[in-house]
Amino acid sequence: QVQLVESGGGLVQPGGSLRLSCAASGSIFSIYSMGWYRQAPGKQRELVAIITNSKTNYADSVKGRFAISRDNAKNTVYLQMNSLKPEDTAVYYCNFNLYSDYVRRDYWGQGTQVTVSS
C-alpha cells in the first residue's frame, strides 16, 4: 500500500505565493516521476509540472512562476507557486509514478484547493 498526503493549499491574493507539499509513504521500491496536476471547475485535469531524476517539465501557463522540486530521502515533492493568478484557481493533485510490490503504477494525492482571489 502506498499513500500520498498533500498539504499547503489555501486562499491567496493575486500576485501571492503558496507552497504545496506531497509526501508518499508505504511500500515504495523506487520512484520514476513526481508531478502536480490541477483541475478547475468544468475543466479537465491538466499537468502543471513533473520531475524525474534527470529533468523537469512545466505547463506553458506556469513557466517562470512555478517551481517543482523533490526530496528523495523524504519521498516528497514540492510545488512553489509564485505570482499567482486567478486562473491558477483549481484543485491541485500530486502524482507519483513508482514501483511498489513489483508493479509500476500511478498514485494520486487527495487534492488540495488553491484559490487565487482578491
Backbone bond lengths (Angstrom), bond angles and torsions (degrees), N, CA, C in turn:
res aa  C-N    CA-C-N  psi(-1)  N-CA   C-N-CA  omega(-1)  CA-C   N-CA-C  phi
1 Q - - - 1.453 - - 1.517 111.00 -
2 V 1.311 115.15 136.20 1.460 121.87 177.31 1.529 107.97 -125.14
3 Q 1.323 115.46 135.26 1.455 120.60 176.59 1.513 110.59 -124.82
4 L 1.328 115.66 141.40 1.454 122.03 174.82 1.522 108.07 -115.96
5 V 1.321 116.47 131.83 1.458 121.40 179.88 1.522 108.84 -124.08
6 E 1.327 114.78 120.92 1.461 121.45 -178.65 1.527 110.78 -98.49
7 S 1.332 114.75 155.57 1.451 120.57 173.08 1.519 109.25 -155.14
8 G 1.327 115.51 161.18 1.456 119.82 170.95 1.508 116.91 111.10
9 G 1.318 118.90 -3.52 1.456 119.01 178.96 1.515 112.00 -73.39
10 G 1.337 115.09 177.38 1.455 119.14 178.30 1.501 112.64 157.86
11 L 1.323 114.24 -166.15 1.462 122.14 179.70 1.518 108.92 -103.50
12 V 1.323 115.80 131.68 1.460 120.48 -179.58 1.522 109.02 -142.44
13 Q 1.312 116.62 150.19 1.453 120.65 177.83 1.519 110.95 -78.39
14 P 1.322 117.02 155.34 1.473 119.38 175.76 1.525 110.85 -54.08
15 G 1.323 114.89 137.23 1.457 120.63 -176.81 1.517 113.87 90.36
16 G 1.311 116.41 -9.39 1.458 120.89 -178.82 1.517 113.10 -82.48
17 S 1.333 114.47 -175.58 1.463 121.37 -176.69 1.523 110.57 -131.92
18 L 1.320 114.14 151.73 1.450 122.52 171.84 1.515 108.65 -144.15
19 R 1.314 115.65 154.38 1.463 121.26 175.77 1.516 108.81 -126.54
20 L 1.319 115.07 121.25 1.458 121.53 176.77 1.523 110.02 -97.81
21 S 1.338 114.71 146.30 1.459 120.78 176.09 1.518 109.35 -129.87
22 C 1.325 115.88 150.53 1.462 120.87 176.92 1.521 107.62 -146.54
23 A 1.315 115.49 119.29 1.455 121.69 -178.67 1.524 110.75 -112.44
24 A 1.313 114.94 133.82 1.465 120.93 178.39 1.519 109.39 -103.64
25 S 1.325 114.82 142.84 1.457 120.38 177.26 1.525 109.15 -142.22
26 G 1.332 114.85 160.79 1.454 119.19 179.71 1.513 111.54 118.86
27 S 1.316 114.40 -156.06 1.464 121.26 -175.81 1.526 109.79 -85.01
28 I 1.330 115.59 86.94 1.464 121.85 -176.73 1.512 109.58 -112.62
29 F 1.335 116.64 121.97 1.457 120.69 177.40 1.519 110.70 -89.31
30 S 1.329 116.01 -50.73 1.459 120.02 176.63 1.524 108.97 -158.09
31 I 1.328 114.82 155.08 1.462 121.16 -178.30 1.515 109.17 -113.45
32 Y 1.318 116.23 125.31 1.461 120.45 178.16 1.522 110.80 -84.00
33 S 1.314 117.26 -49.22 1.455 120.11 -178.62 1.522 110.21 -148.22
34 M 1.330 113.95 156.18 1.458 122.14 173.55 1.518 106.66 -129.16
35 G 1.318 116.42 140.87 1.450 118.09 -177.70 1.503 113.23 -152.76
36 W 1.328 113.48 169.58 1.453 121.97 175.74 1.523 108.87 -125.13
37 Y 1.311 114.87 135.44 1.454 123.31 175.32 1.520 107.75 -124.63
38 R 1.328 115.75 162.71 1.457 118.71 175.57 1.520 110.04 -142.81
39 Q 1.325 113.78 155.07 1.451 120.06 178.44 1.514 109.20 -139.02
40 A 1.323 115.04 117.15 1.454 121.43 176.80 1.533 109.07 -91.55
41 P 1.323 118.13 157.92 1.464 120.63 -179.62 1.526 111.71 -55.52
42 G 1.320 115.93 129.27 1.452 121.14 178.02 1.512 115.47 77.46
43 K 1.339 116.31 5.48 1.468 119.68 -178.68 1.522 110.42 -121.88
44 Q 1.331 114.84 162.97 1.450 119.96 177.19 1.522 110.86 -78.14
45 R 1.313 115.35 155.76 1.458 119.80 175.36 1.524 108.77 -66.43
46 E 1.330 116.22 136.66 1.458 120.70 -178.29 1.522 111.06 -130.38
47 L 1.322 114.58 151.32 1.453 120.39 176.86 1.527 109.90 -72.39
48 V 1.335 115.30 133.23 1.463 121.10 175.15 1.520 110.30 -100.75
49 A 1.334 116.27 -51.11 1.458 121.04 -178.38 1.514 108.64 -160.05
50 I 1.333 115.11 151.76 1.457 120.20 179.38 1.519 108.58 -144.96
51 I 1.328 116.03 146.23 1.462 120.92 -178.89 1.518 109.23 -136.91
52 T 1.341 114.36 134.45 1.452 121.26 171.62 1.523 107.46 -118.07
53 N 1.330 116.72 -170.24 1.459 118.99 178.00 1.520 112.49 -67.79
54 S 1.336 116.61 -20.09 1.454 119.27 -172.16 1.522 115.20 -118.53
55 K 1.331 118.62 -14.80 1.453 118.21 -175.20 1.521 112.21 -156.79
56 T 1.330 113.36 164.06 1.459 120.85 171.99 1.517 108.40 -129.09
57 N 1.314 115.39 150.12 1.461 121.46 176.18 1.522 108.95 -137.24
58 Y 1.322 114.31 145.58 1.450 120.38 -178.41 1.526 110.35 -130.46
59 A 1.330 115.07 150.50 1.452 119.44 168.93 1.532 108.14 -65.85
60 D 1.314 116.41 145.41 1.467 120.27 -178.77 1.532 111.24 -56.43
61 S 1.311 116.50 -33.98 1.466 120.67 -175.13 1.523 113.48 -68.72
62 V 1.327 117.67 -16.08 1.471 119.55 -177.03 1.529 112.38 -117.98
63 K 1.314 118.27 -3.26 1.460 120.71 -179.47 1.526 110.76 -57.98
64 G 1.324 115.16 134.25 1.458 120.44 179.77 1.514 113.84 85.37
65 R 1.347 117.07 -10.87 1.466 120.22 179.90 1.536 112.07 -115.90
66 F 1.320 116.53 -34.99 1.468 121.53 -177.76 1.530 109.39 -107.89
67 A 1.319 115.57 151.21 1.463 121.00 176.45 1.523 109.59 -138.87
68 I 1.319 115.60 127.07 1.464 120.96 178.13 1.531 108.55 -101.33
69 S 1.310 115.77 141.49 1.459 120.59 177.31 1.527 108.75 -147.38
70 R 1.321 115.60 165.89 1.460 119.78 -177.30 1.521 110.67 -140.06
71 D 1.323 114.78 151.88 1.458 122.51 172.98 1.522 105.89 -121.49
72 N 1.318 115.74 100.95 1.467 119.54 -175.09 1.521 112.30 -64.09
73 A 1.307 116.70 -34.34 1.465 120.13 -178.38 1.524 111.42 -65.22
74 K 1.327 115.69 -28.65 1.462 120.52 -178.82 1.522 112.76 -104.27
75 N 1.335 116.89 2.16 1.478 120.29 -175.67 1.525 110.87 49.55
76 T 1.310 115.13 47.94 1.464 121.17 -174.73 1.518 110.66 -128.57
77 V 1.319 114.62 141.26 1.457 121.09 175.38 1.527 108.00 -120.64
78 Y 1.317 115.47 145.78 1.454 122.06 -178.68 1.538 109.50 -123.42
79 L 1.320 114.78 154.68 1.456 120.70 171.93 1.519 107.40 -134.99
80 Q 1.321 115.43 108.43 1.454 121.55 175.52 1.520 107.85 -88.19
81 M 1.312 116.51 119.71 1.458 121.50 -176.91 1.517 109.36 -115.27
82 N 1.316 116.37 116.33 1.461 122.64 -179.85 1.527 109.93 -116.72
83 S 1.306 115.43 164.28 1.474 121.39 178.35 1.525 110.93 48.70
84 L 1.301 115.55 48.61 1.461 120.08 -175.49 1.516 111.86 -66.04
85 K 1.331 114.07 144.97 1.455 122.35 -179.03 1.531 109.50 -120.09
86 P 1.322 117.48 156.81 1.479 119.08 177.68 1.526 112.64 -54.42
87 E 1.321 117.08 -33.22 1.473 119.53 -179.33 1.525 112.88 -72.37
88 D 1.322 117.80 -5.92 1.468 120.60 173.16 1.529 111.52 -82.54
89 T 1.319 117.42 -6.56 1.456 121.16 179.56 1.514 110.56 -61.74
90 A 1.321 116.25 125.38 1.462 121.88 -177.15 1.525 109.04 -178.62
91 V 1.325 115.06 171.87 1.459 120.55 166.57 1.523 107.27 -89.95
92 Y 1.306 116.17 126.81 1.464 121.99 -177.67 1.521 109.48 -102.29
93 Y 1.325 115.31 131.67 1.463 122.56 -178.76 1.533 109.54 -120.13
94 C 1.315 116.28 134.49 1.454 118.40 172.03 1.528 108.85 -90.30
95 N 1.296 114.54 154.31 1.466 122.06 -178.92 1.518 109.37 -138.72
96 F 1.320 115.63 130.55 1.470 121.53 172.91 1.522 108.15 -117.72
97 N 1.298 116.56 130.66 1.463 121.27 169.98 1.522 106.21 -104.71
98 L 1.316 115.84 112.08 1.459 118.11 -170.10 1.521 111.98 -147.81
99 Y 1.336 113.93 166.66 1.457 122.02 175.68 1.531 109.27 -96.96
100 S 1.331 115.25 124.09 1.453 122.04 174.65 1.521 108.00 -138.28
101 D 1.330 116.48 127.53 1.466 120.31 -179.84 1.524 111.35 53.04
102 Y 1.345 116.43 43.25 1.459 124.69 174.30 1.530 114.16 70.74
103 V 1.316 116.96 10.48 1.449 120.84 179.89 1.527 109.29 -121.02
104 R 1.324 117.31 131.83 1.458 121.39 175.87 1.520 108.57 -97.53
105 R 1.338 115.65 126.87 1.458 119.87 -179.55 1.511 110.17 -159.19
106 D 1.332 114.84 173.58 1.456 121.94 178.53 1.526 110.71 -91.16
107 Y 1.339 113.86 141.37 1.449 121.43 172.28 1.524 108.22 -125.63
108 W 1.343 115.60 146.18 1.458 120.64 -175.67 1.527 111.41 -123.72
109 G 1.334 114.77 145.60 1.443 120.19 171.49 1.517 110.66 -77.42
110 Q 1.331 115.38 175.53 1.458 120.72 -175.30 1.526 112.99 -80.33
111 G 1.315 116.49 -12.76 1.460 120.85 -179.27 1.513 111.53 94.40
112 T 1.325 115.88 142.06 1.456 121.65 176.63 1.530 108.53 -136.55
113 Q 1.311 115.91 135.00 1.456 121.17 -176.06 1.525 110.91 -80.63
114 V 1.316 115.05 130.48 1.461 122.27 171.74 1.522 107.40 -118.59
115 T 1.316 115.96 121.79 1.453 121.33 179.84 1.519 108.92 -123.02
116 V 1.328 115.39 123.78 1.466 121.46 179.31 1.522 107.52 -111.78
117 S 1.315 115.45 110.37 1.458 119.84 -174.45 1.518 110.05 -159.24
118 S 1.321 114.79 147.56 1.456 119.43 175.62 1.530 110.80 -93.83
